[in-house]
């Protein structure tokens, strides 16, 4: 099984494997509007260009620094593949970041730049968008997360597959306004298939009013999220475990009638003793192909699996996939 990471070198203490596929169904092969970016410890980068793997050398990349990201382009708004590809290539020009503030500032600036590039005069609802879930990993430091959209980061141990990100979807919007409780939120976001989104990179956000698309991204932090989601802020340093795998993935992996039944299989499938990221990734794709979840919605699937060796420093204490929601909610201050 070919992986886009096979020729890359992530250095000691970090193992990574990645793959992207238009579809696991031979009879249905849509355009692959997903993308991914991996920059290894030597500055070698891999991503998709015209749906095929492509590699370049990033000049001046600091030794030992690693960046990984997944993107899911929004086909319903047109040019989804182009949007995800533009983000992948744009990230090549973002310098390596060592602090959360620098990462946030540079990625927000790239969002604005690409938004202007794709702007449709007087028609923001047709502007393309893409999810972006990214980890910035500096040597000896905790990984930094930047997240927009409904792709996800999971921590997978022998006991559970635990989401570490919040989907930017209508249910989260309602929860932020106190209109949805914890149990209802988990059921709607992780227990059902609801292909709507409230925020995406390049597209902007509709958290304040689903009828109005705002240009900026709204970072969901402890002040904005409800209490039961406050530990899952979009932009934060992560405390990682050596005995767990970390999965960055697009939503094709849980676009099915009963997503929790499927994700509950991941610990036994992927977190086996001695399972390297490559073996875990192969097991995930093979099981998805051979034993697909019930009521599967055919979609692109992209995944990056990471395992950390010597754990980075712990962070300080801190605080269809393309449709915008139609329901009206109170403005969010």
PLY file of the C-alpha trace (Angstrom):
ply
format ascii 1.0
element vertex 333
property float x
property float y
property float z
element edge 331
property int vertex1
property int vertex2
end_header
0.00 0.00 0.00
1.64 3.24 -1.17
1.87 6.03 1.39
2.72 9.62 0.58
5.11 9.64 3.55
7.29 6.74 2.39
10.17 8.95 1.11
10.05 11.41 4.04
12.22 11.55 7.18
10.62 12.87 10.37
13.68 12.34 12.55
14.06 10.49 15.86
11.14 10.32 18.25
8.43 10.90 15.62
6.88 8.42 13.19
4.26 9.47 10.64
2.33 7.77 7.84
-0.21 9.35 5.49
-2.48 8.50 2.59
-5.26 10.14 0.58
-7.83 8.37 -1.60
-10.68 9.66 -3.74
-12.93 6.74 -2.77
-12.81 3.23 -1.38
-15.56 2.14 -3.78
-14.20 0.96 -7.19
-17.49 1.81 -8.91
-17.63 5.36 -7.49
-14.46 7.40 -7.87
-15.26 11.11 -7.47
-12.75 13.92 -7.78
-10.44 13.91 -4.77
-11.10 17.29 -3.19
-9.06 16.37 -0.11
-5.44 17.33 0.25
-2.70 17.03 2.82
0.67 18.55 3.54
3.67 17.02 5.26
6.97 18.83 5.76
9.57 16.53 7.27
12.53 17.21 9.55
14.76 17.96 6.53
12.36 20.38 4.83
11.12 17.87 2.26
7.42 18.44 1.61
4.72 16.18 0.16
1.20 17.13 -0.92
-1.29 16.53 -3.74
-1.21 18.46 -7.00
-3.88 17.67 -9.57
-4.88 14.75 -7.28
-1.43 13.14 -7.50
1.43 13.09 -4.96
3.97 15.85 -5.44
7.17 16.64 -3.55
9.34 19.76 -3.19
12.15 21.00 -0.97
11.26 23.95 1.29
14.21 26.35 1.35
15.49 27.45 4.75
13.35 25.00 6.71
14.85 24.50 10.23
16.23 21.05 10.94
13.95 18.84 13.02
10.82 20.99 12.56
7.74 19.15 11.24
4.37 20.34 9.90
1.41 18.11 9.01
-2.09 19.07 7.89
-5.25 17.70 6.28
-7.68 19.67 4.11
-11.14 18.75 2.83
-12.23 21.01 -0.02
-15.89 21.96 -0.16
-17.19 20.81 -3.52
-20.68 22.16 -2.96
-19.31 25.69 -3.21
-17.28 24.97 -6.34
-13.53 24.72 -6.73
-13.16 22.62 -3.59
-10.13 20.78 -4.91
-8.52 24.03 -5.99
-9.13 25.57 -2.57
-7.55 22.66 -0.70
-4.63 22.64 -3.13
-4.14 26.39 -2.70
-3.94 25.93 1.07
-1.42 23.09 0.71
0.85 25.16 -1.51
0.26 28.28 0.59
1.43 26.45 3.70
4.76 25.82 1.98
5.40 29.57 2.15
4.47 29.91 5.83
7.70 29.91 7.86
8.18 27.36 10.63
6.45 28.68 13.77
7.59 28.10 17.35
4.73 29.78 19.25
0.95 29.50 19.08
0.59 33.25 18.58
2.89 33.23 15.56
1.18 30.19 14.05
-2.28 31.71 14.50
-1.23 35.06 13.01
0.43 33.54 9.95
-2.39 31.09 9.20
-5.06 33.76 9.68
-3.11 35.92 7.23
-2.99 33.07 4.69
-6.76 32.63 5.09
-7.30 36.31 4.27
-4.93 36.23 1.31
-6.57 33.16 -0.23
-10.03 34.54 0.47
-9.16 37.62 -1.58
-7.76 35.42 -4.34
-10.98 33.39 -4.61
-13.38 36.26 -3.94
-16.54 36.37 -6.06
-17.81 39.97 -6.30
-21.07 40.37 -4.34
-21.38 36.61 -3.94
-19.58 35.34 -0.82
-21.81 32.26 -0.60
-20.16 30.86 -3.73
-16.66 31.37 -2.34
-14.86 28.05 -2.02
-13.63 26.72 1.26
-11.75 23.88 2.85
-11.21 22.45 6.28
-7.73 22.81 7.77
-6.51 20.80 10.73
-2.79 21.30 11.27
-0.08 20.30 13.74
3.13 22.34 14.02
5.85 20.33 15.75
9.04 22.11 16.78
11.89 20.03 18.25
11.51 19.57 22.01
8.18 21.42 22.16
4.55 20.42 22.48
2.71 20.17 19.13
0.66 23.25 18.28
-2.86 22.78 16.88
-4.67 25.04 14.41
-8.16 23.90 13.41
-10.97 25.16 11.17
-13.85 23.08 9.83
-15.01 19.53 10.50
-11.95 17.42 9.85
-10.69 15.99 13.15
-7.74 15.10 15.32
-8.16 11.90 17.37
-6.07 10.39 20.15
-6.29 6.61 19.79
-5.26 4.41 22.69
-5.96 0.77 23.41
-9.12 1.87 25.24
-10.69 4.62 23.15
-10.64 6.87 20.10
-10.92 10.31 21.70
-11.60 13.40 19.56
-9.32 16.34 20.36
-11.08 18.89 18.13
-14.56 20.39 17.88
-16.45 20.21 14.59
-17.41 23.65 13.27
-21.01 22.69 12.54
-24.48 23.97 13.43
-24.69 21.82 16.57
-21.58 23.54 17.94
-23.08 26.90 17.06
-26.25 26.04 19.00
-24.22 24.75 21.95
-22.26 28.02 22.06
-25.56 29.85 22.46
-26.77 27.52 25.21
-29.40 25.96 22.95
-27.93 22.45 22.93
-26.66 20.38 25.86
-23.73 18.02 26.11
-25.57 14.77 25.35
-27.42 16.28 22.40
-24.22 17.78 21.01
-22.33 14.48 21.12
-25.24 12.66 19.52
-25.63 15.14 16.66
-21.91 15.60 15.96
-20.49 12.13 16.63
-23.54 9.87 16.53
-25.17 10.99 13.27
-24.31 12.07 9.73
-25.12 15.77 9.28
-23.18 17.22 6.32
-23.37 20.91 7.19
-20.61 23.26 8.21
-20.52 26.64 9.98
-16.90 27.62 9.35
-14.17 26.76 6.88
-10.79 28.08 5.83
-11.09 30.62 2.97
-14.91 30.50 3.21
-15.28 32.30 6.56
-17.73 31.71 9.40
-21.47 31.75 10.04
-21.37 31.34 13.82
-22.92 34.72 14.60
-25.78 34.40 12.13
-26.19 31.45 9.75
-27.72 33.82 7.18
-24.59 35.99 7.07
-21.16 34.72 6.09
-18.43 36.70 7.84
-14.98 36.89 6.27
-12.78 36.22 9.34
-12.34 32.90 11.07
-13.73 32.69 14.59
-11.35 30.81 16.90
-13.38 28.67 19.29
-11.63 28.99 22.66
-12.55 28.50 26.30
-14.43 31.80 26.35
-16.63 30.88 23.38
-17.15 27.13 23.85
-19.63 25.65 26.34
-18.11 24.11 29.51
-18.20 20.54 28.19
-16.06 21.51 25.16
-13.70 24.07 26.68
-10.70 21.75 26.74
-10.97 21.27 22.96
-10.14 24.76 21.76
-9.14 25.22 18.12
-5.72 26.73 18.77
-3.69 25.23 21.57
-0.63 23.26 22.56
-1.21 19.53 22.99
0.00 17.17 25.69
0.71 13.94 23.81
1.19 10.37 25.03
3.86 7.93 23.92
1.41 5.02 24.25
-1.17 6.53 21.88
-1.53 7.16 18.17
-2.76 10.48 16.79
-5.00 10.54 13.73
-5.64 13.60 11.55
-8.45 12.75 9.16
-11.12 14.16 6.88
-14.78 13.34 7.44
-15.06 10.67 4.77
-13.99 8.28 7.51
-17.15 8.85 9.58
-19.71 9.88 6.93
-22.09 7.05 7.68
-25.36 6.39 9.45
-23.82 5.34 12.80
-20.35 6.92 13.08
-19.72 5.85 16.67
-20.03 2.17 15.75
-17.24 2.69 13.23
-14.89 4.86 15.28
-15.29 2.46 18.22
-13.46 -0.15 16.10
-10.34 1.98 15.76
-8.59 1.17 19.08
-8.58 -2.60 18.44
-7.77 -2.02 14.78
-5.00 0.56 15.07
-3.60 0.66 18.62
-2.18 -2.87 18.69
1.05 -3.51 20.63
4.03 -2.53 18.52
1.81 -1.16 15.73
3.79 1.50 13.87
1.86 4.38 12.23
2.27 2.79 8.80
0.70 -0.48 9.93
-2.08 1.37 11.74
-2.81 3.47 8.64
-2.88 0.40 6.40
-5.22 -1.37 8.83
-7.57 1.61 8.84
-7.80 1.83 5.05
-8.04 -1.93 4.61
-10.86 -2.28 7.13
-12.68 0.69 5.62
-12.48 -1.00 2.21
-13.24 -4.56 3.29
-15.76 -3.86 6.07
-17.24 -0.42 5.39
-19.53 1.10 7.99
-23.27 0.82 7.56
-25.08 3.49 5.52
-21.80 4.76 4.10
-21.79 8.03 2.16
-19.05 7.79 -0.47
-16.51 10.55 0.08
-12.81 11.28 -0.20
-10.70 9.90 2.66
-7.41 11.32 3.89
-5.54 10.34 7.04
-2.26 11.08 8.78
-1.21 8.83 11.68
1.46 10.00 14.14
3.27 8.40 17.04
5.47 10.45 19.35
8.52 8.91 21.00
10.07 11.01 23.75
7.15 13.20 24.66
7.52 16.92 23.90
7.27 19.36 26.78
3.79 19.58 28.26
1.91 22.73 27.29
1.25 25.42 29.88
-2.19 25.64 31.38
-4.38 27.62 29.04
-7.46 28.32 28.60
-23.06 17.45 2.92
-19.52 18.74 4.48
-20.22 21.82 2.34
-23.64 23.20 3.27
-24.14 26.20 5.51
-26.91 25.89 8.11
-30.28 27.43 7.42
-31.71 27.69 10.94
-31.77 31.06 12.65
-30.18 31.57 16.07
-29.52 34.59 18.29
-26.41 36.68 17.46
-23.24 35.61 19.27
-21.31 38.34 21.03
0 1
1 2
2 3
3 4
4 5
5 6
6 7
7 8
8 9
9 10
10 11
11 12
12 13
13 14
14 15
15 16
16 17
17 18
18 19
19 20
20 21
21 22
22 23
23 24
24 25
25 26
26 27
27 28
28 29
29 30
30 31
31 32
32 33
33 34
34 35
35 36
36 37
37 38
38 39
39 40
40 41
41 42
42 43
43 44
44 45
45 46
46 47
47 48
48 49
49 50
50 51
51 52
52 53
53 54
54 55
55 56
56 57
57 58
58 59
59 60
60 61
61 62
62 63
63 64
64 65
65 66
66 67
67 68
68 69
69 70
70 71
71 72
72 73
73 74
74 75
75 76
76 77
77 78
78 79
79 80
80 81
81 82
82 83
83 84
84 85
85 86
86 87
87 88
88 89
89 90
90 91
91 92
92 93
93 94
94 95
95 96
96 97
97 98
98 99
99 100
100 101
101 102
102 103
103 104
104 105
105 106
106 107
107 108
108 109
109 110
110 111
111 112
112 113
113 114
114 115
115 116
116 117
117 118
118 119
119 120
120 121
121 122
122 123
123 124
124 125
125 126
126 127
127 128
128 129
129 130
130 131
131 132
132 133
133 134
134 135
135 136
136 137
137 138
138 139
139 140
140 141
141 142
142 143
143 144
144 145
145 146
146 147
147 148
148 149
149 150
150 151
151 152
152 153
153 154
154 155
155 156
156 157
157 158
158 159
159 160
160 161
161 162
162 163
163 164
164 165
165 166
166 167
167 168
168 169
169 170
170 171
171 172
172 173
173 174
174 175
175 176
176 177
177 178
178 179
179 180
180 181
181 182
182 183
183 184
184 185
185 186
186 187
187 188
188 189
189 190
190 191
191 192
192 193
193 194
194 195
195 196
196 197
197 198
198 199
199 200
200 201
201 202
202 203
203 204
204 205
205 206
206 207
207 208
208 209
209 210
210 211
211 212
212 213
213 214
214 215
215 216
216 217
217 218
218 219
219 220
220 221
221 222
222 223
223 224
224 225
225 226
226 227
227 228
228 229
229 230
230 231
231 232
232 233
233 234
234 235
235 236
236 237
237 238
238 239
239 240
240 241
241 242
242 243
243 244
244 245
245 246
246 247
247 248
248 249
249 250
250 251
251 252
252 253
253 254
254 255
255 256
256 257
257 258
258 259
259 260
260 261
261 262
262 263
263 264
264 265
265 266
266 267
267 268
268 269
269 270
270 271
271 272
272 273
273 274
274 275
275 276
276 277
277 278
278 279
279 280
280 281
281 282
282 283
283 284
284 285
285 286
286 287
287 288
288 289
289 290
290 291
291 292
292 293
293 294
294 295
295 296
296 297
297 298
298 299
299 300
300 301
301 302
302 303
303 304
304 305
305 306
306 307
307 308
308 309
309 310
310 311
311 312
312 313
313 314
314 315
315 316
316 317
317 318
319 320
320 321
321 322
322 323
323 324
324 325
325 326
326 327
327 328
328 329
329 330
330 331
331 332
